[in-house]
Amino acid sequence: MYKSESGNMLKSVDFLAYFLPCFEKTIANTAKVLYNIRCDRITNQFVWRMNTMISAGEFRNGVTFEMDGQVMQVVEFQHVKPGKGAAFVRTKMKNVITGAVTETSFNPTAKFENAYVEKKDMQYSYNDGDLYYFMDQETFDMVPIATELLGDSFRFVKEEMMCKVNSYKGKIFAIEPPTFVELEVTETDPGFKGDTATNVTKPATLETGAEIKVPLFINPGDKIKIDTRTGEYLERAKG
């Protein structure tokens, strides 16, 4: 334990971070032996991660690991012990960045580096051309994100909504909007009073410009709840 100038006690890792500006080269070179140190491109802050490995025999659903330079997430796994031959782990995995799903088998002793996918809450502020700006809620910095990283579900996001910004090793690769949002219908054919059927729909335009199908009883000006994962109407917004 160490004391800072203010008298606060610091743990070993905090101690290194505290004095890093003064002894950056010396400490960084020494610490890299034990830690994976990098500068996060989102916050410009140093992120410390222990270098850890995981074997295929330790796979669990949701585990993320690095393979051939790609970030993979275990979707399903099964330990197989055939009557003849060596045991193996049959694995269905998803490429976290591209979304592609593949299946393969691993030797239970095969080792991979753990992949730490960071999900940071940021508030969508505005867009300027092909760049969309998000506010970091800790530093209040504006982070520009290119259109191609937003994904189809971003069409349901309006200014000041909170989203999760996903990054790996400081590089942003995806944006996760809220699972459910409430938006105003700006354009649709007038509804019919008393028509409460939900299996008959009509097109509607929302305040973000997105177009979806809504029940016949929905009117312009109504606020509705939407599942951003499917783009489907759920119900009229309450209140």
C-alpha positions in Angstrom: 0.0 0.0 0.0 1.2 3.5 -0.8 0.1 7.1 0.1 -0.7 9.8 -2.5 0.0 13.5 -1.9 -3.5 13.9 -0.5 -2.8 11.1 2.0 -5.1 8.6 0.5 -4.0 5.0 0.5 -3.4 3.4 -2.9 -3.2 -0.2 -4.0 -0.3 -1.4 -6.0 -2.0 -1.0 -9.4 -3.4 2.4 -8.4 0.1 3.4 -7.4 1.4 2.6 -10.8 -1.4 4.6 -12.5 -0.9 7.5 -10.1 2.8 7.9 -10.9 2.5 6.9 -14.6 2.7 10.4 -16.0 6.0 10.9 -14.2 7.6 7.5 -14.9 5.7 6.5 -18.0 8.4 4.6 -19.9 10.0 2.8 -16.9 6.8 1.7 -15.3 5.0 0.9 -18.5 7.8 -1.4 -19.7 8.0 -3.2 -16.3 4.2 -3.5 -15.9 3.7 -5.0 -19.4 5.2 -8.2 -18.1 2.3 -8.7 -15.8 -0.5 -6.6 -17.3 -2.0 -5.9 -20.7 -1.9 -2.1 -20.7 -3.5 -0.1 -23.4 -5.0 3.4 -23.9 -8.7 3.2 -24.4 -9.6 5.1 -27.6 -13.0 6.0 -26.2 -11.9 7.6 -22.9 -8.2 8.2 -23.4 -7.7 6.5 -20.0 -5.4 3.6 -19.3 -7.2 0.2 -19.0 -5.6 -2.5 -17.0 -6.4 -6.2 -17.7 -4.7 -9.3 -16.3 -3.5 -11.5 -19.1 -5.7 -14.6 -18.7 -6.2 -17.7 -20.8 -9.2 -20.0 -21.0 -9.3 -23.6 -22.2 -12.0 -25.1 -24.3 -12.8 -27.4 -21.4 -13.8 -24.3 -19.4 -16.2 -22.9 -22.0 -19.6 -21.6 -20.7 -22.4 -19.9 -22.6 -21.6 -16.2 -23.0 -17.8 -16.6 -22.6 -15.8 -14.4 -25.0 -12.4 -15.4 -26.3 -10.0 -14.4 -29.1 -9.3 -16.9 -31.9 -7.3 -16.1 -35.1 -7.6 -12.4 -34.3 -11.4 -12.5 -34.0 -13.6 -12.1 -30.9 -15.8 -15.1 -30.5 -18.7 -15.7 -28.0 -19.8 -19.2 -27.0 -23.5 -19.7 -27.9 -23.7 -23.4 -27.1 -21.2 -26.1 -26.0 -21.2 -29.8 -25.4 -18.6 -32.0 -23.9 -18.4 -35.2 -26.0 -16.6 -38.4 -24.8 -16.9 -40.9 -27.7 -16.4 -44.6 -27.0 -13.3 -44.5 -29.1 -10.9 -41.6 -29.6 -10.2 -38.5 -27.6 -12.8 -36.3 -25.9 -13.7 -32.9 -27.5 -15.9 -29.9 -27.0 -18.5 -29.3 -29.7 -19.0 -25.5 -29.8 -21.4 -23.1 -31.5 -19.9 -19.6 -31.4 -20.7 -16.2 -32.7 -18.2 -13.7 -34.1 -19.0 -10.7 -31.8 -18.0 -8.1 -34.4 -19.6 -9.6 -37.6 -22.4 -11.6 -36.1 -21.5 -14.7 -38.1 -22.3 -18.0 -36.3 -20.1 -21.1 -36.8 -19.7 -24.5 -35.3 -16.5 -26.4 -34.6 -14.9 -28.9 -32.2 -12.0 -28.2 -29.9 -9.6 -30.3 -27.9 -10.6 -29.6 -24.2 -7.0 -28.5 -23.5 -6.9 -26.0 -26.3 -6.2 -22.5 -24.8 -7.4 -19.1 -25.9 -6.9 -15.6 -24.6 -9.9 -14.2 -22.8 -11.5 -11.3 -24.8 -12.8 -8.4 -22.8 -15.6 -6.7 -24.7 -16.4 -3.3 -23.2 -19.9 -2.0 -23.1 -20.1 1.7 -22.2 -23.3 3.7 -21.6 -23.3 6.8 -23.8 -25.9 9.3 -24.7 -26.7 10.0 -28.4 -26.3 13.7 -29.0 -26.5 14.6 -32.7 -25.2 13.7 -36.2 -23.1 15.6 -38.6 -23.0 14.1 -42.1 -21.8 10.5 -41.7 -20.7 10.9 -38.1 -22.9 10.4 -35.1 -21.8 11.9 -31.8 -22.3 10.2 -28.4 -21.5 11.8 -25.0 -19.4 9.8 -22.6 -21.3 10.1 -19.3 -18.1 10.1 -17.2 -15.9 12.5 -19.1 -18.6 14.3 -21.1 -16.4 13.9 -24.2 -18.1 13.7 -27.6 -17.3 10.5 -29.3 -17.8 10.4 -33.1 -19.0 7.1 -34.6 -19.3 6.3 -38.3 -22.7 5.4 -39.8 -21.7 1.9 -40.8 -21.2 0.9 -37.1 -24.7 1.9 -36.0 -26.8 -1.1 -37.2 -30.4 -1.2 -38.5 -31.9 -0.9 -35.0 -30.4 2.6 -34.6 -33.3 3.9 -36.8 -35.3 3.9 -33.5 -32.9 6.1 -31.6 -33.5 9.8 -31.1 -31.4 12.5 -29.6 -30.7 12.1 -25.8 -31.4 8.4 -25.7 -28.8 6.2 -23.9 -27.1 3.5 -25.9 -24.3 1.0 -25.2 -21.1 1.5 -27.2 -19.3 -1.8 -27.7 -15.6 -1.8 -28.1 -12.7 -4.3 -28.2 -9.2 -3.2 -27.4 -10.3 0.4 -27.7 -11.9 0.0 -31.1 -15.7 0.6 -31.4 -17.5 -2.0 -33.4 -21.2 -1.8 -32.5 -23.9 0.3 -30.9 -26.7 -1.3 -28.8 -29.8 0.9 -28.6 -32.3 0.4 -25.7 -34.2 -2.8 -26.1 -37.6 -1.0 -25.9 -38.3 2.6 -26.9 -41.3 4.9 -27.0 -41.7 7.0 -30.1 -44.3 9.3 -31.5 -46.2 8.4 -34.7 -45.8 11.3 -37.1 -47.6 10.0 -40.1 -50.2 7.2 -40.7 -53.7 6.9 -42.0 -56.3 8.0 -39.4 -57.5 5.2 -37.1 -61.0 3.9 -36.8 -62.7 4.3 -33.4 -63.5 1.0 -31.8 -61.2 -1.0 -34.1 -58.9 -2.7 -31.6 -57.7 -5.6 -33.8 -53.9 -5.9 -33.7 -53.5 -8.6 -36.5 -54.5 -6.1 -39.2 -51.8 -3.4 -39.7 -51.0 -0.3 -41.8 -47.7 1.5 -42.4 -46.6 4.3 -40.1 -43.7 6.8 -39.9 -42.1 7.5 -36.5 -40.5 10.7 -35.3 -37.0 9.3 -36.1 -38.0 8.7 -39.7 -38.3 4.9 -39.3 -41.2 3.1 -40.9 -43.0 0.2 -39.2 -46.4 -1.6 -39.3 -49.0 -0.6 -36.6 -52.6 -1.6 -35.8 -55.4 0.2 -37.6 -56.5 2.1 -34.4 -53.2 4.0 -34.1 -53.4 7.7 -35.0 -50.8 10.4 -35.8 -49.5 11.8 -32.6 -49.9 8.6 -30.6 -46.8 7.3 -28.7 -46.1 3.6 -29.2 -43.7 1.1 -27.6 -41.3 -0.7 -30.0 -39.0 -3.6 -29.7 -35.8 -2.4 -31.3 -34.5 -6.0 -31.8 -37.3 -6.9 -34.2 -38.7 -3.5 -35.1 -42.1 -4.6 -34.1 -45.0 -2.6 -32.5 -45.7 -3.8 -29.0 -48.4 -1.5 -27.5 -49.5 2.1 -27.1 -47.3 3.9 -24.6 -48.8 4.3 -21.2 -49.2 7.8 -19.9 
